[in-house]
Amino acid sequence: LYFSAQEGILFFYQVKGLKYEMKIYADVLQPISSLVFSPDYTVLLLVTDQGTLYTYKPAHSGEAVKLLDTCRSCFLAADFLMGNKYCVSVTISGEVQVWFLKDGTGLSKLNLDVQVHV
């Protein structure tokens, strides 16, 4: 079970029978607003409410890698698109973008011209 707290820390609870162990896996120093696994569960997207998107690979147990940092309009949500090669994000201002996960290159953008809510 992965979850985050307001402090921007990614936690992992490993449950075995009636026992559990909690580990801290990453600290992104910003409140995390959502966590999304890729369809094959190899990559975890960490979306912050301050406009930053991180990737984290649980199998490697390393640090979260900053993919995008946009302060113009904060991300409301993000998800994987077509496996774990691309992701799509939407901002509060209604901007939808498709990104290349390898290096954060923006591939396309669409402005909905409406404010978006979850």
Protein Blocks (a to p, Z undefined) as FASTA:
>chain_A
ZZddfkopacddddehjbccdddfbdehiacfbdcddfklpaccdddfeopacdddfklo
pacddfbdcfkbccfbdcdeehjlbccdddfkopacdddfknopafbdcdehiacdZZ
